[in-house]
Amino acid sequence: MPAPATVVDEGRVLVASGVVKRWGSTLALAGADLDVGPGVTGLLGANGSGKTTLLGLLLGLHRPDQGHIRVLGLDPTTAGPEVRARVGYAPEHHSLPPDVKAVDLVRHVAELHGLPRREATGRASDVLWQVGLGEERVRPLGTMSTGQRQRVKLAQAIVHDPVLVLLDEPTEGLDPVQRDDMLALIRRVGHDFGIHVLLSSHVLDEVERVADGAVILHAGRVVSSGALADLQASSTGGVVVEVVGDPAPLATELAARGLPAEVAGPRLVVGGGEEVFDVVRDLLAARGVAVRRLEPRRRSLEEVFLSSGLTGGQADPTGAAGG
């Protein structure tokens, strides 16, 4: 597999400024700004937010009406073939040729990227083993399950050792076990293989589990972006504390001091302003309570999504942000 990818544009993988794209009378992107660093980045947004249009622009398949885009230091508008040579893409749809063997499809994509046939054949076999389809690589695609086809799409996206892969809804149609396996593969691609990943997903907790950063699109604009840790930093204060033993007595004492504390297993989520950290720390020390963890409360990605001005039912309370 590839060595760690070289980051360009002063550490930025994707950069866009003021990107506008119209499809007839429909405004798909309305001045989107993008700044994506290395690692795994989640691309979130409700239906119609501009995610699919953005992916097409990044690949150089469409031209923006206004604005500028840089992908790995290249302008996809003028250097589309060079961009696509360095980028892998796994589309959302499952329209794979049913009579073609998995290894033949992946080999064909490798050849399209310029690999000689013998090398492409070996690479196709190797990458299918990497995604857990080594024993299934000679099966026709039409006989494979949805989970297996998703793995084939991931394999063809990375077979040519790209610097960056764009994954469009890679867990669509998967059961919980298959979904967990796919997320583990994506994290492996992004952190072990050294390939940068832009993961488009409508399931917020997927991004929360595997991504280093996130970009939230709404009505054609980027309304929030950055490192996940920064996005999830709570603006309302509060702390999370995990103690050794039963946290209920501590919760009772905190409540008596006017600090609401919710018990969640061995953890306490304590509300309050910025001063609550010092109050909880001092109380723990005074009572001699053994502590496993004490840290500022972080918002869930769902809270980040909802706080980005996205209202009117565009976010699913179960954690889905739309397609």
Secondary structure, DSSP 8 states (H G I E B T S, - for coil): --------TTT-SEEEEEEEEEETTEEEEEEEEEEE-SSEEEEEE-TTSSHHHHHHHHTTSS--SEEEEEETTB-TTT-HHHHHHHEEEE-S-----TTSBHHHHHHHHHHHTT--HHHHHHHHHHHHHHTT-TTTTTSBGGGS-HHHHHHHHHHHHHTT--SEEEEESTTTT--HHHHHHHHHHHHHHHHTS--EEEEE-SBHHHHHHH-SEEEEEETTEEEEEEEHHHHTB-SS--EEEEESS--HHHHHHHHHTT--EEEETTEEEE---TTHHHHHHHHHHHHT--EEEEEE-B--HHHHHHTTT--SS-S-TTSB---
